[in-house]
Amino acid sequence: MSIKITEECVACDACVPECPNEAISEGDVYVIDPDKCTECVGFHDAPMCAEVCPVDNCCIPDENHPEPVEQLLEKARKLHPDKEPDPSKVWSGVRG
């Protein structure tokens, strides 16, 4: 499942450079493209947007885009054909 940024976003820009997939863009608040978000599976032990965000519960799982670990890893492979994602890099919030 992808991560989404809630209306609590203060547009501080901390999350943008941390995303390994360049999935975050600026809108009224920052938004995450669910087609690019892998929840940092394969790259980090937690979604980096949530880790660096100064606002609690601003970057949360997007229930409208559920994806199991294997699907997130496959998406990571497609986004980064030159890198093999590490299947041990999965955070506890991933479904499936």
N, C-alpha and C positions, 0 to 999 in steps of 0.2 A: 504494500500500500504506500502510496506517496505521502509525503508530509505536506501540510498546508499551513499557511501563515494567517493568523486570525486578525481581526480588526484592531486588536491591541497593539499591533505593530507601530513602532515609533519611527520607522524608516531611518534607523541609525546606520545601515549599510554594513553592519558587522558580518552578516551571513553571506553576502554575495561572494566575497573572495574565498570563502571556506568550502563552497559547493564544488565537488570534483566533477560535476556534470554540467556546470553552467546552467542550472535549471531555474535560478532565481532571477527575476526581473522586477523593475520598478513599475508600480502602478500607483493608485491612490495610497495603497500600502504595498509592500513587496508581495509578489506572487510566485508560486512554484509551479512550473510546468510538470504535470503528472506523467507526461510522456518521457521526461528526462530524469525525474527523481527516482533514485534507487534506494532512498533512505540511507545512503552511504554504504549499503551492503557491498562487501567486497573491497572496500577502501578504508573504512574506519569502524570502530566498535560501537559507534552511536551516530545518529544524524548530526552532522556538524552544525547545521543551522540552529538546532535546538541547543547545542552545547555552548555556542558563543552568544546567543541572544540574551540581552540584559533583561528581557521581560519574561516573567514566568508564564508558562503555558501559551506562548505566542506561536511556537512551531509545534504543531500537534499532528498525529496521524489523521489522514484524510479518509474517513470511512467510505467515501464514494469511489475510492480507487484501491480496493483490496488486491494484494498480490502476494503470493507465497514467495519464500526465499529463492527458490529455483528460478522463478520468473524475474525477480529483481536481479539475480546474478546474470541471467541471459540478457536483460536490458543493459546491464553494465558492460557486458562483452560487446554488444552492438555499438554502444556509445564510445567505447575505448578498445577498438580492435587491436591496438598495439600493446595492450596490457591485459594480463590475466588477473581477474579479480580474485582475492583471497577468500575462499568460502568460509574461513574461520572468522572473518570480520562481519559478524551479524549481531545486532543488538537485540535485547530481550523483548522489545515491542513488536518485532516482525511477526506477522501471522503466518501460520503454515509451516 
